Amino acid sequence: MDRVLLSHGSGGEETHRLIKSLFIKYFSNEELNKMEDSAILKSPTEIAFTTDSFVVSPIFFKGGDIGKLSVAGTVNDLAVMGAKPLYMSCSFIIEEGLSLLDLERIVVSMALEAEKSGVKIVTGDTKVVPNGFGDKVYITTSGIGKVVYRGLSAFNLEEGDCIIVSGTVGDHGACIFSQREGIDLFTELSSDCASIWKMVEPLFESGVRIKAMRDPTRGGLAGVLNDWAESSGVEIEVNIEDIPVRKEVNGICEFLGFEPYYLPNEGMVVIAVEEKDTERTLEILKGTDLGKESKLIGRVLKKAKGRVVLRSPYGARVVIEKPSGELLPRIC
């Protein structure tokens, strides 16, 4: 057999064979290998808990796949709350007929990405739906992490705080769209899909005062900044010239009629820090593999009815509205 069958989701011999020959093989650890109904975990005193689902199309893309994305997305949601990733669950909803080689490729990708941040996949589930009732594979995850840096919140921003991005804006969204639509012009365009824990961990250990941190997935940079401005009741000003954007992403945005700050990332963070810690934060980020293109892009100006303002090189100021509608469906 080289494809997933309905019997792989029946709970019988085929299910157990699939679990042992694929999931246990690549995710193997003490908790998972017991194959109990629940994993018994040692809980630290304070934990972060997150859950997410992944339905990206296509399931394989430049820079990653749905498996890598599911692990990185879960790790990143923990990391931006100051939590060291410890444990994950993953549930697969597989369409009948999916190639077992493709499924193995996804599982291997998940195992490799989990290893990078040290997170363990300790429990999960597999369901198979009839052909035509899904789209190859969907993955749902939950993650538990130990809180090592406390107090990160969208409600923390104050006048004078600085806004930093750890890399170029809009890479993932532009990549997914270009591959989905078969636009071969932008062959160098790749998703930034990656787990950010190793990049932000040195920040948590450095003593810098971080106010808030967020990974700009759906809604992109504009969504994050508008959430922060509304939650903290402040005005945030961003200099358009300082927002780092790859030329390939700009090309896609011109084609779509979008602005890059509305497109999602999957391996970049937006950080708000006290002004006195800005240079130290940039220094630490640029010393990591993922943070080499980190940049200061703006500041919190004043208490206000929360809004985000974009300043042009000529001094004009334009309000960046919160994203509305579904710009790019199924990007994660």
Rosetta blueprint (number, residue, H / E / L):
1 M L
2 D L
3 R E
4 V L
5 L L
6 L H
7 S H
8 H H
9 G H
10 S L
11 G L
12 G L
13 E H
14 E H
15 T H
16 H H
17 R H
18 L H
19 I H
20 K H
21 S H
22 L H
23 F H
24 I H
25 K H
26 Y H
27 F H
28 S L
29 N L
30 E H
31 E H
32 L H
33 N H
34 K L
35 M L
36 E L
37 D L
38 S L
39 A L
40 I L
41 L L
42 K L
43 S L
44 P L
45 T L
46 E L
47 I E
48 A E
49 F E
50 T E
51 T E
52 D E
53 S E
54 F E
55 V L
56 V L
57 S L
58 P L
59 I L
60 F E
61 F E
62 K L
63 G L
64 G E
65 D E
66 I H
67 G H
68 K H
69 L H
70 S H
71 V H
72 A H
73 G H
74 T H
75 V H
76 N H
77 D H
78 L H
79 A H
80 V L
81 M L
82 G L
83 A E
84 K E
85 P E
86 L E
87 Y E
88 M E
89 S E
90 C E
91 S E
92 F E
93 I E
94 I E
95 E E
96 E L
97 G L
98 L L
99 S E
100 L H
101 L H
102 D H
103 L H
104 E H
105 R H
106 I H
107 V H
108 V H
109 S H
110 M H
111 A H
112 L H
113 E H
114 A H
115 E H
116 K H
117 S H
118 G L
119 V L
120 K E
121 I E
122 V E
123 T E
124 G E
125 D E
126 T E
127 K E
128 V E
129 V E
130 P L
131 N L
132 G L
133 F L
134 G L
135 D L
136 K L
137 V E
138 Y E
139 I E
140 T E
141 T E
142 S E
143 G E
144 I E
145 G E
146 K E
147 V E
148 V L
149 Y L
150 R L
151 G L
152 L L
153 S L
154 A L
155 F L
156 N L
157 L L
158 E L
159 E L
160 G L
161 D L
162 C E
163 I E
164 I E
165 V E
166 S L
167 G L
168 T L
169 V L
170 G L
171 D H
172 H H
173 G H
174 A H
175 C H
176 I H
177 F H
178 S H
179 Q H
180 R H
181 E L
182 G L
183 I L
184 D L
185 L L
186 F L
187 T L
188 E L
189 L L
190 S L
191 S L
192 D L
193 C L
194 A L
195 S L
196 I L
197 W H
198 K H
199 M H
200 V H
201 E H
202 P H
203 L H
204 F H
205 E H
206 S H
207 G L
208 V L
209 R L
210 I E
211 K E
212 A E
213 M E
214 R E
215 D L
216 P L
217 T L
218 R L
219 G L
220 G H
221 L H
222 A H
223 G H
224 V H
225 L H
226 N H
227 D H
228 W H
229 A H
230 E H
231 S H
232 S H
233 G L
234 V E
235 E E
236 I E
237 E E
238 V E
239 N E
240 I H
241 E H
242 D H
243 I L
244 P L
245 V L
246 R L
247 K H
248 E H
249 V H
250 N H
251 G H
252 I H
253 C H
254 E H
255 F H
256 L H
257 G L
258 F L
259 E L
260 P H
261 Y H
262 Y H
263 L L
264 P L
265 N L
266 E L
267 G L
268 M L
269 V L
270 V E
271 I E
272 A E
273 V E
274 E L
275 E H
276 K H
277 D H
278 T H
279 E H
280 R H
281 T H
282 L H
283 E H
284 I H
285 L H
286 K H
287 G L
288 T L
289 D L
290 L L
291 G L
292 K L
293 E L
294 S L
295 K E
296 L E
297 I E
298 G E
299 R E
300 V E
301 L E
302 K E
303 K E
304 A L
305 K L
306 G L
307 R E
308 V E
309 V E
310 L E
311 R E
312 S L
313 P L
314 Y L
315 G L
316 A L
317 R E
318 V E
319 V E
320 I L
321 E L
322 K L
323 P L
324 S L
325 G L
326 E L
327 L L
328 L L
329 P L
330 R L
331 I L
332 C L
